Amino acid sequence: MRCSKLGEKVCIKNFTLSELEKLMIDWGERPFRARQIFHHLYVRLIGSWDQCTDLSNNLRREIKEAFHLEAISFISKLTSSDGTEKFLFKLPDGYAVESVLIPDPPRYTLCLSTQVGCPLKCSFCYTGSLGFKRNLKAGEIVDQYVQVQQLSKNRITNVVFMGMGEPLLNEAELFRALEILLEPRGINLSHRRITLSTVGIIPAMDRLGKHYPVNLAVSLHAPRDDLRSDLMPINRTYSLEPLIEACIKYPLPPRKRITFEYVLIDGVNDSPREAKELSELVRPLRCKINLIPYNPHEGAKYRRPSEAKVNEFQAILQKAHITATIRESRGIDIQAACGQLAGSLRRFSTNIPSHTHHALTKGE
Ligand code: SF4
């Protein structure tokens, strides 16, 4: 009986193809077995090892002994009137994460979470106010993709890392998940079809651009350091000037532009002064700006600006020849999800049996 040499049983979706190839060699198998396994996991989307009939019984038994097939368990799905599908998954330690599939045919965009909660404490953010629990493992990120694809009749065409958490604070597991999502013999997503949203963790942004140059969406929310530090404490570590320099250096996919996210908060960052400062700040860049009128959550200290103020802000940017769109609300405004998703998660919990759901709380 060959030994897995892995110690504790782990989920196979944590492993890149080259790691599985090495493992197969260690097990005395030919490396192409790993490619067969990847095909089963990510092209056929198998739900049981018994479906891998081209692997010997012996190898299948060893794989079953060494690996879990699933990293997360599906709990529940809700479909909103506009077709947005929200999936709730339970993690092995009882926490929960949500993934959202947004239809915009022929594009179907899956929004993935990378952390349970978020440690960054932006002052306008509900997720931040709930605190941070833990980073997700690569397998827990990849399995959101696999299980949503198994559960939805719509074929996922794009992936955005805009769910719960700051992806670049979970760099090692994020990069491993990207490696798996991009693998041509598996899911085979293109860099152009993946967008990562970040507050601007500059050293990790540089490494992302070097190794996995996916599209970038940067949460700005303010055009000056004093205001941005008030809204986003991370600005005291990674301030605007070096952030804009890092954006200029970032190797975008061809014909792509950086997106800047800007949540408009009434009386805080939505005046004509900020619109002008913002247009100056982003002028050196090939970019577009997403204006997101603030959605107050329960107990929020900020308000949503009037439609007239939002339109005026947009007009000032457009006059400066900056592309600026106002983001329409979907069933759940998940693209504003940096800060919105945990709120929906809590509401979501009221629709599923309480004994199965532990959003941001330890499980049974
Ligand atoms: S806005 Fe984004 S980065 Fe800031 S606390 Fe919320 S989830 Fe974290």
Residues whose N, C-alpha, C, O or C-beta is under 5 A from the ligand:
A	BS01	SF4	C118 L120 K121 C122 C125 T127 G128 G165 E166 V199 C338 G339
